[in-house]
Amino acid sequence: MTLALYARRARSRIVDDLDAAIARDPAATSRVDVALNAAGLHAIWAYRFAHRLWLRGGWTKPVARVVMTMTRSLTGVEIHPGAVIGRRFFIDHGMGVVIGETAEVGDDVMLYHGVTLGGRSMERVKRHPTVGSRVTIGAGARVLGPVYIGDDVQIGANSVVVKDVPAGAIATGIPAVIRFPQGHEDPYEAMFKDPALWI
């Protein structure tokens, strides 16, 4: 890949990330505002750099880990450089987010603060979640183990998900109860129907 092509792709990704943040954060006023003040965005940019280093292997893997350790201390977001994360990913507020080494995240996914995509095994296997595209995971939610979260899923705040969630479903509670929107019900708004599920 030529340097010019790499620069164009990097610029395209940065603009995608900025626009995704603006679309999902009503407090964002401009690309400059988001670029300077969104800690979650800073974490994902650092991750993208570290992930490239991780994929090269050899001596660059420890460097990738150091980059993400420094990023965690600056942003409060911990992303393992081995995780695979798609386009237009956004972490709102950032603080306390943890994404494990074997996690896979699709495109157009949004996480709020305190979300964990964590493992439930000490073995060197696929031990973290696979999250589809267009998924929203609420503040404090825990998605644990090699579970599959389908496309267009909404996971409520403080929910604990330890089983697969099919596409289009809503998962809320501890442990998460899975249901589907009724009729033309907005999946995001449906998460607010039963506040007790958020406790």
Number of C-alpha atoms within 10 A of each C-alpha: 5 6 8 9 10 11 11 11 12 13 12 12 16 17 15 16 23 23 17 18 26 18 11 13 16 8 11 18 10 12 15 10 13 21 17 10 13 20 21 25 25 19 23 23 16 19 27 19 14 24 24 15 21 22 13 11 12 10 10 16 19 15 16 25 20 14 18 24 17 14 21 19 10 13 19 21 29 23 28 21 30 22 18 19 23 15 16 21 25 26 27 21 21 25 19 17 26 20 25 22 19 23 24 21 24 20 17 20 24 21 23 22 22 23 25 25 27 20 22 12 13 7 8 7 10 16 21 25 28 22 29 21 20 19 24 23 26 23 23 20 27 26 29 20 23 24 21 19 27 20 20 21 26 28 31 27 25 22 25 21 26 18 18 17 23 18 17 18 19 23 26 27 21 16 15 23 17 18 15 16 15 9 6 6 10 10 18 16 10 16 21 14 9 10 11 9 19 19 10
